[in-house]
Amino acid sequence: MSDSAPLPFKEIDVLGWHEQALCAQTDPEAFFPEKGGSTREAKRVCGSCDVKMECLEYALSNDERFGIWGGLSERERRRLKRAQAS
């Protein structure tokens, strides 16, 4: 395989998904709302994102504590991690 040939999606580096993420084309402030702020817009964007699961997996494995990742807030990710640990 030549160095310039595109790699199949599964062989792209771990963060390759972020280049396809819809949030990259959206106002980042929607994904990091002030405490008590609305998460509705970010979750709407995540709902139609093709790499939502990759994003969520990244956030869970890297213990992201702020923002909306994979359509879940920090609180929702903590609940999910606790449920997975049970």
Backbone as CSV, one residue per row, in Angstrom:
resi,resn,N_x,N_y,N_z,CA_x,CA_y,CA_z,C_x,C_y,C_z
1,MET,0.863,-1.172,0.000,0.000,0.000,0.000,0.905,1.228,0.000
2,SER,0.611,2.201,-0.867,1.433,3.412,-0.906,1.090,4.315,0.259
3,ASP,2.023,5.217,0.588,1.809,6.128,1.714,0.671,7.103,1.458
4,SER,0.346,7.358,0.194,-0.685,8.339,-0.109,-2.070,7.721,-0.241
5,ALA,-2.174,6.405,-0.211,-3.475,5.745,-0.324,-4.288,5.984,0.941
6,PRO,-5.572,6.293,0.792,-6.406,6.508,1.979,-6.590,5.210,2.750
7,LEU,-6.597,5.304,4.055,-6.804,4.145,4.910,-8.294,3.889,5.073
8,PRO,-8.683,2.632,5.219,-10.079,2.347,5.559,-10.405,3.017,6.897
9,PHE,-11.653,3.360,7.120,-12.049,4.095,8.315,-11.561,3.427,9.593
10,LYS,-11.642,2.110,9.693,-11.254,1.417,10.925,-9.770,1.550,11.223
11,GLU,-8.961,1.879,10.215,-7.528,1.988,10.444,-7.066,3.413,10.718
12,ILE,-7.969,4.354,10.652,-7.620,5.750,10.931,-7.310,5.887,12.411
13,ASP,-6.415,6.815,12.758,-6.022,6.973,14.159,-7.214,7.162,15.081
14,VAL,-6.985,6.991,16.364,-8.037,6.993,17.380,-8.917,8.237,17.299
15,LEU,-8.340,9.387,17.055,-9.139,10.614,17.015,-9.652,10.946,15.620
16,GLY,-9.495,10.060,14.658,-9.969,10.314,13.307,-11.449,10.668,13.253
17,TRP,-12.225,10.173,14.184,-13.660,10.439,14.195,-13.968,11.923,14.341
18,HIS,-13.104,12.660,15.018,-13.416,14.066,15.296,-13.498,14.902,14.025
19,GLU,-12.842,14.460,12.967,-12.913,15.198,11.700,-14.286,15.072,11.050
20,GLN,-15.040,14.052,11.417,-16.377,13.838,10.863,-17.476,14.321,11.802
21,ALA,-17.106,14.786,12.979,-18.091,15.187,13.984,-18.814,16.467,13.585
22,LEU,-20.123,16.462,13.737,-20.922,17.647,13.408,-20.607,18.825,14.321
23,CYS,-20.168,18.553,15.536,-19.868,19.646,16.467,-18.715,20.508,15.961
24,ALA,-17.871,19.941,15.106,-16.752,20.709,14.553,-17.246,21.815,13.632
25,GLN,-18.497,21.713,13.206,-19.088,22.710,12.308,-20.100,23.595,13.036
26,THR,-20.091,23.526,14.355,-21.096,24.197,15.183,-20.416,25.058,16.238
27,ASP,-21.158,25.974,16.804,-20.637,26.831,17.868,-20.212,25.978,19.067
28,PRO,-18.929,25.974,19.421,-18.465,25.131,20.533,-19.085,25.494,21.880
29,GLU,-19.543,26.715,22.020,-20.152,27.115,23.299,-21.408,26.309,23.594
30,ALA,-22.086,25.819,22.569,-23.285,25.002,22.781,-22.933,23.708,23.497
31,PHE,-21.702,23.227,23.325,-21.285,21.958,23.906,-20.662,22.118,25.292
32,PHE,-20.440,23.341,25.691,-19.881,23.634,27.012,-20.691,24.759,27.651
33,PRO,-21.979,24.491,27.936,-22.840,25.544,28.492,-22.442,25.912,29.921
34,GLU,-22.805,27.121,30.300,-22.623,27.556,31.683,-23.404,26.606,32.586
35,LYS,-23.009,26.521,33.846,-23.726,25.665,34.793,-25.203,26.057,34.794
36,GLY,-26.058,25.080,34.614,-27.499,25.319,34.569,-27.992,25.737,33.194
37,GLY,-27.076,25.919,32.238,-27.458,26.312,30.878,-28.057,25.149,30.106
38,SER,-28.696,25.470,29.015,-29.360,24.458,28.207,-28.361,23.607,27.412
39,THR,-28.644,22.332,27.357,-27.846,21.398,26.555,-28.619,20.968,25.303
40,ARG,-29.790,21.530,25.128,-30.704,21.116,24.055,-30.071,21.201,22.671
41,GLU,-29.446,22.321,22.340,-28.869,22.500,21.005,-27.747,21.496,20.750
42,ALA,-26.862,21.307,21.713,-25.759,20.356,21.548,-26.302,18.940,21.364
43,LYS,-27.268,18.560,22.153,-27.832,17.220,22.053,-28.568,17.020,20.731
44,ARG,-29.162,18.080,20.203,-29.820,18.003,18.898,-28.779,17.717,17.818
45,VAL,-27.655,18.421,17.866,-26.572,18.204,16.903,-26.045,16.772,17.038
46,CYS,-25.797,16.345,18.252,-25.290,14.989,18.487,-26.247,13.926,17.953
47,GLY,-27.531,14.198,18.048,-28.533,13.232,17.616,-28.422,12.841,16.162
48,SER,-27.886,13.720,15.329,-27.743,13.382,13.910,-26.296,13.201,13.486
49,CYS,-25.406,13.038,14.433,-23.980,12.895,14.134,-23.615,11.424,13.894
50,ASP,-22.881,11.180,12.821,-22.488,9.810,12.468,-21.445,9.218,13.406
51,VAL,-20.731,10.045,14.145,-19.666,9.533,15.016,-19.997,9.741,16.497
52,LYS,-21.267,9.791,16.790,-21.734,10.002,18.165,-21.187,8.946,19.127
53,MET,-21.210,7.681,18.724,-20.747,6.612,19.615,-19.236,6.682,19.841
54,GLU,-18.480,7.006,18.812,-17.035,7.148,18.957,-16.712,8.282,19.919
55,CYS,-17.475,9.360,19.816,-17.307,10.520,20.693,-17.596,10.136,22.145
56,LEU,-18.695,9.431,22.357,-19.057,9.012,23.710,-18.012,8.058,24.274
57,GLU,-17.555,7.110,23.473,-16.528,6.178,23.922,-15.250,6.921,24.319
58,TYR,-14.886,7.926,23.533,-13.707,8.730,23.845,-13.888,9.427,25.192
59,ALA,-15.043,10.068,25.379,-15.299,10.800,26.625,-15.272,9.877,27.832
60,LEU,-15.853,8.702,27.708,-15.878,7.761,28.826,-14.486,7.222,29.129
61,SER,-13.739,6.896,28.105,-12.418,6.315,28.353,-11.388,7.350,28.784
62,ASN,-11.653,8.626,28.515,-10.722,9.681,28.905,-11.242,10.525,30.065
63,ASP,-12.327,10.055,30.684,-12.902,10.711,31.859,-13.140,12.207,31.639
64,GLU,-13.727,12.546,30.477,-14.071,13.944,30.199,-15.106,14.394,31.218
65,ARG,-14.826,15.457,31.902,-15.715,15.904,32.974,-16.537,17.132,32.626
66,PHE,-16.308,17.702,31.468,-17.032,18.912,31.086,-17.595,18.761,29.690
67,GLY,-18.739,19.360,29.477,-19.305,19.438,28.143,-20.176,18.257,27.749
68,ILE,-20.749,18.405,26.565,-21.588,17.374,25.970,-20.707,16.562,25.036
69,TRP,-20.668,15.283,25.245,-19.879,14.354,24.425,-20.780,13.186,24.070
70,GLY,-20.882,12.875,22.789,-21.709,11.738,22.379,-23.162,11.891,22.770
71,GLY,-23.617,13.106,22.904,-25.011,13.367,23.235,-25.343,13.311,24.718
72,LEU,-24.334,13.123,25.568,-24.593,13.039,27.009,-23.857,14.134,27.772
73,SER,-24.505,14.620,28.803,-23.892,15.609,29.697,-22.943,14.906,30.659
74,GLU,-22.195,15.694,31.414,-21.287,15.094,32.395,-22.047,14.209,33.378
75,ARG,-23.175,14.681,33.857,-23.984,13.918,34.819,-24.476,12.614,34.195
76,GLU,-24.938,12.680,32.953,-25.424,11.473,32.284,-24.284,10.471,32.042
77,ARG,-23.103,10.968,31.737,-21.953,10.068,31.557,-21.558,9.409,32.872
78,ARG,-21.618,10.144,33.977,-21.310,9.551,35.288,-22.294,8.430,35.604
79,ARG,-23.573,8.682,35.350,-24.602,7.647,35.585,-24.333,6.410,34.728
80,LEU,-24.002,6.632,33.477,-23.719,5.528,32.567,-22.514,4.718,33.050
81,LYS,-21.468,5.393,33.492,-20.278,4.690,33.991,-20.616,3.871,35.241
82,ARG,-21.434,4.445,36.128,-21.831,3.702,37.340,-22.655,2.470,36.962
83,ALA,-23.562,2.627,35.998,-24.398,1.513,35.569,-23.548,0.424,34.909
84,GLN,-22.541,0.815,34.154,-21.657,-0.159,33.505,-20.800,-0.889,34.529
85,ALA,-20.459,-0.213,35.625,-19.630,-0.828,36.662,-20.414,-1.829,37.508
86,SER,-21.715,-1.681,37.529,-22.556,-2.576,38.357,-22.708,-3.947,37.748
